[in-house]
Amino acid sequence: MRTRSIARIGIGALFVVVTAASCGPDGPDAAGSSESGSAQGAGDGAATNGGGVTDIVPGDEVAFIATEFAFAPADLMATAGSYTGVLVNDGSIEHDIKFDNGDAIVVAAGETTEFDFDVPAEGIRYICSIPGHADAGMEGIIRTDASPSAESGGGGHDGGDEAATVEADPDAPPYDLRDPRAPKRGEGDGFTLIPGAAPDGGDLIDVEMVVEERLATVAEGYVQQIWTFNGTMPGPVIRTQVGDTVRVHLINPPEASASHSIDFHASQVAWNDEMRSLAPGEELIYEFTTDYAGVWMYHCGTDPVLHHIANGMFGMVIVEPAGGLEPMENEFFMIQHEWYLGPQGEVSSFGKADQAAPAPDFVMFNGAAFQYRDVPIEVPTGEQFRLFVLNVGPSIDSSFHIVGTIFDTVIKEGVKLERGNEGNWGSQAVDLAPAQGAVIELLAAEDGLYPMVTHAFNFPGRGALGLFQAGDGQP
């Protein structure tokens, strides 16, 4: 298929332009809009047929305008034959157009490219093939008189295909067990703690974060194409203290399938600066000071944000008060998140995740369903241990609970329950909405097993179940 990049200025005189309601910075609900529009162009041009469907004939030059997340037009009536198309990316991230009988034509944000395409006798569909974009609404159809009458228009999604069952693969590799021990301040692969090196004279934590898209087993028998920071889901835990400067070198490598970005909730920076999306092959420096203590989320902020989080692009930043928390030998991090199964070996399902009443296939801790049930986390009997807990959602609350224990210290979003408080108050569960975190301290009073769950009990059976083992695990 021939392609040629062309300048945006004066482009309207070169091809058919269709103005539709979905051509604008609207969300996924705008996709598939079929309001009638106007057309202009050389020669016979194109016309709408009164029902919002644009008529085109061989030789026409047709503009396909891409935004987040829709094509305009998304429904055309054509005579079979050869056409010239122009893909106009009016969005803020990279998009492509892929016809059923051709290769993907990729265009960067704000750019335009020209290409040839053929419409067969039965008509043809087109999508943005960047993962998640078609599910979010970037699809369309070109019909002919011979197209099956049952064909539906492009744009939007009704979730009909999302209910299909994904069968477990008995030959799937085992999941990668994630070490739940919390790192020390500035500790981690690709991390460097440099005392006194920050611009304000404080300590600098230098972090390299590389986007990696890879296959991973998220639950026994289920392999998905996950998107990660530094190859792990969740991404690496960054531990700091109030007053530190964190300098992150974010790299989206050329082989990436989509634009990506990062948003640190522990930072105070402009959304349209450090949090901007990076096309494949781009990189940036994201620098911030950790001004407030807490357990903070970071995540990819590229549209659709829901899909980037649901597909693995999230992690935790621990910010201790200046001087650090009271030293404790046993500290663990625990990140609750959902998984919406896509087909084996493919990305998670945006269509499933994008529901008003989400119903995840799995809810899990630290990247794999049931991993800490299968391999319990060992803790000493009768000694305090500390958990850093974060719910990244993207959509479901957590009621974090450990059976057989009482939380004697909880710091949730800056509100503190202290051990030994007047009245000796304690906590049985910590409620965390998406993007909320907590520090929890407790002990296992006797040898045995202590199940860790979300107390929303429709989810432990879907993966949100682990075990702490005190002593040999036997009472």
N, C-alpha and C positions, 0 to 999 in steps of 0.2 A: 504494500500500500504506500503510495507516494505521500510524503508530508513536506510542508514548507512553512517555516515561521515567517510571519508578516507583521508589520508595524500596526499598532492599535490606532493611530491617528488616521482619520479618513477612511477607516475600514468599512463604514456603512455603505459606501458606494460600490463595494466589490461583491456583496452577497446579500441574500435574503436575510432580513432581520425580523424576527418574530417577537413582539412584545407581549409577555404574558404575566399574569399576576404572580407567578412563582419566580420571576426573574428579579431577585432582590435578596437582601441579607436576611431572609427569613429562615426559620428553623425547619426541621424535617416535615412539619405539618404542611408547609407550603408546597412540597413536592407533589407533582401530579396535577397541579392546578390546570384547569382546562378552559379558563375564560378566553373569549375570542380576543385576537390581537390584530395588529396591523402589519403589513408586509411592504417591503420596498426592494427594488433591485433592477438590474439591467434586463433587457429582453422581456419575455412574458411575465417574469417574476413569479410570485406565489400568491395564493389567496386562501383565506379561511372559508370554510364551508358553512359557517353559521352556527356550528356546534362546538367551536373552539378547536377544531382539527384543521391543520394547515395542509393545503393541497400543493404538491410539488410535482414537477415533471422532469424527465431526464434533461440534463444540461443546466439545471438550476444550481446556484451556489447557495448552500444552506448554512446558516449560523446556528450552532448549538452553544448556548450560553450556560456556563456552569457556575453555580454558586454553592454555598453550604445550606442545604443539600438537595439540589434540584437541577434538572435540565430544563431549559426553555428553548424550543418547544419540547414537550414530552409526548406528543401524539401528532403524527403526520399521516396524511393520505398521499400515496405516491403511485406513479406508474413505474413498473419494473424497468430498471436500467441503471446507467452510470451517473454519478453526481459528484460535485465538489462540495466538501464540507469545510467549515471553519469553526474550530473550537476556540471559544472565547472564555477565558477563566476570569470571571469577575469576583471570584472568591478570595479568601485570605490564605489558603493553603493549596498545595498541588492537587490537581485533578487529572483524570484522563477520560477518554471515551473509547469504548470497545464494542464493536458490533459482533454479532454472533459468528460472522464469517471472516473476521479480521483480527489484527493485532491491536493492542492498546495504543492510543495516541496520547502522550503525556504532555501536559502544559503546566508551567509554573504559575503561581499566583500573579495576576495582572498581565499575563502574556497571551498570545494568540498564535495558532498554527493552522495551516491549510492542509487538507488531505483529500484523497479520492475515496469514494466508497460505492459499493454496488447494492442495489435493492433487488433481491430475487423475487420471483413471481409470487411467492407466498407471503412476502413481507419480511421484516427483520426487527429484532430487538437490539437495544443498546443500553449499556450501563457504564458507570464509573467503576472500574475493576479494582481500585484501591480498597483494601479490606475494610469492610464496614460501610463504605459510602453508598453502595447500592441498597443495602438494608435500610439506610437512613433516608432513602428516597431518590437517589440518583439513578433512575432508569427511565427508559422511554421506549416507544414502539413506532415503527413505520409500517402502516398497513397498505395493502393493495386490494383490488377488487376480489382477488383470490384468497385473501387471508381468512382463516377460520373465523366464523362469527363469534365463537366463544372467547376469542382473545380479548383480554382486558387491556385498558390503557396503561401507559407507563406512569411512573411516579408513585410515591407512597408505598406503604406495605400494610397488609391486613393481618399479617402473622400467620396466614394459612399454612405456609411451608414450615413455620417454626415449630409446629406441634409434632413434626415427624420425630420418631424415636431414634436416638443414636445408640446403636448396639455396642456393648462392651467388646473389646478385642482381647481374646485370651492370650494373644501373643504380644500384647503391649509390654514395653519394658517397665520395671518397677519405678516408682517415683523416687526423686532425689530427696533423702531425708535432710531437712533443714536444721542445723544446730541452733537451738533456741537461746543459747547463752548470749546475754547482752554484751556488746563490745565495751572496752574502756574508752575513755575520752580520746578522740582522734584516731582510734584504731580501726583498721580495715584495709583491704586490698585497694591500692591506688590512692590511699589517704596518707597525708603527711601533716603532722602537728609541728608547727614552727614557732617556738616561743618568741614573743616580741616582734614578729614580722608583719603584723597587721598595720595598715596605714595610721591607726590611732595609737600605735605602740603596744597594743594588746597581742594576744596570741592568735595565730592564723592556722586554720585547718584547711589544707588544700586537698581538693577532691577531684578526681577524674571520673566522669560518668559517661559511659558509652552505651548507646542504645543497641540492644541485641535482640533480634527476632529469631526464635528457635522453637523446636519441638520439645514438649515436656509432658510428662504424665501428671495429670492433675488429680486423678483418682484411679484406683485400680481398674485397668482395662480401658482408660480413656486418655488419648494423646491429643494434645491441642497445640496449635501454633501460637505461642505466647509472645507478647512484647514485654521487654524487660529493660531495666537499668542495670548494667554490668552483669547481665546474664542470669540474674536470679529474680524469682518472684516469691516474696516481696524483694524490692531492691535493697541495697546495703543500708544497714542502720548507721546513721550519723549521730555521734554522741558529742555534745559540747557542754559548755557552761555559759551562763549569762556573761556577756561582754566579749565573747569570742567573735572573730570574723571568720566566716565560711566562704571560701572561694571555690566555686564549682565550674569545672571545664566540661561542658556538655557537648557531646559529639553525636550527631546523627550520621552514620556512615553512608557512603554512596550506595551500598547494597540494600539499604532499608526500603521497605515497600510503601512507606507512608511518611508524611511529615510528623514530627514529634516535638515535644517541648517539656518544660518542667515548671512546677509551681510549688514553692516551699511555703507552707503555711506559717512557718517560724520567721519568715522574712517580712520586711516592710519596704517593698519596692513597687514601681509602677508595673501594672499588668502588661502594658504594651511595650515594655522594654525587655527586661530579662526573661519574661514569660512568653515571649513571642515564639511562634512555631518555626521550626527548622526543617527545610526540605532536605531530602537525602543528599549527603555531601556537605552540609553546613554545620557550623559549630558556634558556640558563644561562651562568654564568661558571665556567670551569675554570682554576684558577690553581695553578701548581706551580713549584718551583725545579729547575734542572737540576744535580743533585748529582753525577752521574757522567758521564764522557765516554763516547762511543760512537756507533754508528749504530743508531738506535732506530726501531721501528715504531710507528705509530698506526693505529687502525682503529675502525670502528663496532663496538660491543659489544652491540648489540640482538639478541635471539634472532629467528631462528636466525643466530648469529654467522657461521657458515659461509657462509650465503647473502649476508649484507651485505658480507663481505670479497670473496667470489667475484664480486660484482656491482659492484666498483669502489671501495668505501669504505675506502681505506687510503692511507698516505703515510709519509714519512720525517722524522725529526728527527735532525739532526746536532748533537752536543754535542762541541765541541772542549775540550781541557784549558784551564784558566785561562790567558789570554794568547794562546791560539790555536795552531794547528799552524804548522809552518814554512811561510812563504808560498810558493805555487806558482801559476804563471800559469794553468795548464790543469787544471781540476778538473771532474769530471763525476759525476752521480748515476745509478745504475742499479738499478731495482727489478724483480725477476723475479716474475711472477705467472701464474696459470693462468686459463683461460677455458673455461667449459662452456656451449656454445651453447644458447640457447633459440630459439624461433621468431623469424623475422625481425621486428624492431621491438619485441620483448618483452624482459623481463629474462632473465638467464642461467638455466640449468636447475639448480634445487636438487636435483632427482632424480638428475642425473648427478653433481653434486658430492658428494652424500651417499652415496658408495659406499665400502666397505671397501678396495677397490683402485681408486682414482680413475684415470680415463682422460680427461684434458682434451682438448678439441678443439684448443686452442692453449695454448702456453706462450710468454710474451712479455716484453719489456723495456719498461717505461714506457708501457704502455697500448695498444700496437698491434703486431700480429705483423709481423716482418720490417722494421720501419720503418728501422732503422739498417743493414740490408743494402741497402735501396733508396737511402738517403741516408747514406753513411758519415760517421763522426765524424772530423773533421780534427784531427791532432795534429802537433807539430813532430818532426822526425827527430832522434834522439839526445838529447832532453831529457826529464827526468822529468815525468810527469803523474800525477794522483791520481784515484782512483775511490772514491766512497762507494757501497757495494753492499749491497743488502738483499733478502732473500727473504721475501716476505709470504705465500707459499703460495697458497691456504690449506692445502694438504695435501702437496705434493711438495717434496723436497729439491732444492737446487741444488749443482752442482759447477762453480763459476764459473771459466772458463778463457779465456785469449786466446792463440790459436795464434801461435807464433813469438816469444813473449815469456816472460820469467821475472819473477815478482813478487819484487822485492828488499826490499820493506817490506810487511808485513801486520799489521794490528791487528784481530784477530777476537775479539769479545766480551771485550775487555780483555786478551787475550794478544797479545804483540807479537813479531814477527820484524823485527829492525832491519837496515837496509842497512849493510854493512861489519862484520857481526858476526864474532866469532871462528869460524873455519872457513868463513866466507863461504857460509853456508846460504841457500837461496832456496826459492821456492814455485812449483809449476806449476799448482795449482788450489786454490780456497778452498771448502771444504764448508760450506754454510749450510742448516741446517734451517729450516722456517718460523719467522719472527720472529727470525732471527739476521742480524746485519749485520757489515760489515767495512770498514776503510779499506785500500786497496791502492795501492801506488806502483810504477811501472815505467817503462820507456822502449821506444820502437820503434827498434831499432838501425840500420835502414836504410830508405830509401824503399820503400814497398810497402803492401800491404793485410794487415790482421791480424784474422782472424775472432774474434768474441766469441761464446761459446756456453756453455750448460751441458753439461758433459761426460757427462751422461746422454744418450746419443746417440739415444734415441727422441724427443727433444724439439726439437733444432735444426730438424728438418724440419717441426715444428709451430709455428714462429715464434720460437723462442729462438735467433736468429742475427742478429748485427750485424757491422759492419766498422768498424775504425779505419783511417784512411787517413793514412799518413806521407808528407809531401812531395806529389808529384803522383800517388802510388799506383802508380807504375811502378818496379820494382827498378832 
